Amino acid sequence: VAFQLIDAGKLRRDTLFQVSEQTARTWSGQGTTLWLKPGERITVDTLLRGITVVSANDGAVALAEGFAGDLPTWLLMMNAEARRLGMSRSRFGTPNGLPDGGYTHVSARDLVTLGTALVERHPRLYATYVGQPSFSWRGAEYFNRDSLNGTVAGADGIKTGHTNEAGYNFLGSAQRNGRRLMMV
């Protein structure tokens, strides 16, 4: 959704969003995190790096609230985009994928659909944000947990994750000799 908004000119990477008290209190320190503080101002670019490199759960919420004003509006956008992409076996109840009692569900096939859309519809943003080994922010170095990046020829992302319902999971992409494969 964020890549779609950026490419449509509706969201700028240098836009600053202020972290709400509620977001910092509820999400900072939950799973992987940027340890966002109440009132802190952070760019869309940094939020996207946090989300794509380390799965920053608080960053996903801050981006959602910053653009849409609240989580329900962002989730409507996410679910509408999933339907447009043909992700018929998926629904989102959080912007970050943290366990929500089983409401959020994404099938393996739908993850391939999503990964393919990222690569094909937003190649410039994909190359900028996805598969980066690390990024620095606030004096800390954050490292990508994708063990295929840098070890498997052509591997360039996409995400690792964990939920109570699904356990550990992975959506990866690799390109060799002009052919791209998605792995779930």
Salt bridges, closest charged atoms under 4 A:
ASP7 OD2 - HIS122 ND1 2.57
ASP7 OD1 - ARG124 NH2 3.14
ASP14 OD2 - ARG12 NH2 2.45
GLU40 OE2 - ARG138 NE 2.88
ASP45 OD2 - ARG49 NE 3.13
GLU81 OE1 - ARG84 NH2 2.94
GLU81 OE2 - ARG121 NH1 3.70
ASP156 OD2 - ARG180 NH1 3.05
